[in-house]
Amino acid sequence: MRLEENNESDTPKPEEPVMQPVSEGKPEKPAKFKKISVSKFQSIVNTITLALACLVIGALAILLFLYLPKLTEFNKAEKELVRLSEIETQYIKLQADYIKTKEQAGVYKTISDTSLLEVALTANDPTKANQQLRYVEEDLNAMQIADFPEILQRLQSQFLKVKSSAAGNSTQALKELGEFYNDLLLLADNLE
């Protein structure tokens, strides 16, 4: 009897599957979820979040595709500018040195031609003296000394005295030439 009692009980046995009652007719539709209405605040927050996300994505796109390549180009250009400014500084210094050297070369050439003029006047050779007078005159005309323009004018007036004396009085010309030569040496000393 006990077995019969167990069979009659409503509790299913663990080994037996539980069966659901099947309804006849139409099959049951799955339960629909109810739509939860979104409040206005929630929709504003969603819109702002979407706008911020788009803004961040746009900013990243600009950063990656526009800003970073331009930054790299700018850094290269800045390095090149520094390099060129150093070269410009060196160029300006070299240009000043070149002008000074050119001025010194002109003075030394004039000193050399003046020495040869002195030799020609001492030897009483008018042809050689005239030739050296032309060379010294050309040297004086070509000489450009920006720092001492008054000395250049003085040299030119002193040379005119030498030139006028050389035609007739070689002794006077040698005396004038000695003053001219001393002025040239002083100028050469001032240029260094």
C-alpha positions, 0 to 999 in steps of 0.5 A, spaced: 500 500 500 505 504 501 507 503 493 500 506 491 500 511 496 507 514 493 504 513 486 498 517 487 502 523 490 503 529 486 510 530 487 514 527 481 519 523 482 526 525 480 527 521 475 521 522 471 521 529 467 516 534 468 511 535 463 507 541 462 500 541 460 499 543 452 493 547 451 489 545 445 488 551 439 493 556 438 500 556 441 502 561 446 505 567 444 511 569 448 510 574 453 512 581 450 516 586 454 513 592 456 516 599 453 519 603 459 518 610 457 524 614 457 523 621 461 525 627 457 531 628 462 534 621 460 533 623 452 537 629 454 543 626 457 543 621 451 543 626 446 549 630 450 553 623 451 552 622 443 554 629 442 560 628 446 562 622 443 562 625 436 566 631 439 571 626 442 571 622 435 572 628 431 577 631 435 581 624 435 581 624 427 583 631 427 589 630 432 591 624 428 590 626 421 591 633 421 595 636 427 600 630 428 603 631 421 603 638 421 606 638 428 612 634 425 613 638 419 613 644 424 618 641 428 622 639 422 622 647 419 624 649 426 630 645 426 632 648 419 630 655 422 635 654 427 640 651 423 639 657 418 640 662 423 647 659 425 649 659 418 646 666 417 650 668 423 657 665 420 655 668 414 655 675 417 661 674 420 665 672 414 662 677 410 665 682 415 671 679 415 672 679 408 670 686 407 676 687 412 681 683 409 679 686 402 680 693 405 687 690 408 689 687 401 688 694 398 692 698 403 698 692 402 697 693 395 698 700 395 704 700 400 707 695 395 706 700 389 709 706 393 715 702 395 716 700 387 715 708 386 720 710 391 725 705 388 723 708 381 724 715 384 731 714 387 733 711 381 731 717 377 727 713 372 721 717 369 718 711 365 718 707 371 716 712 376 710 714 371 708 707 371 708 706 378 704 713 379 699 710 375 699 704 379 698 707 386 693 712 383 689 706 381 690 703 388 687 709 391 681 710 387 679 702 388 681 703 395 674 703 399 675 704 407 668 705 410 671 706 417 676 711 416 674 715 410 678 722 412 684 718 412 683 716 405 681 723 403 688 725 406 692 720 402 689 722 396 691 729 397 698 727 399 698 723 393 697 729 389 703 732 392 707 726 390 705 726 383 706 734 382 713 733 385 715 727 381 715 731 375 720 736 376 723 735 383 725 728 385 728 730 392 721 733 394 717 727 391 721 722 395 720 727 401 712 727 400 712 720 398 715 718 405 709 722 409 705 718 404 708 711 406 708 713 413 700 714 412 699 708 409 703 704 414 698 707 420 692 706 416 694 698 415 695 698 423 689 701 424 685 696 420 688 690 424 
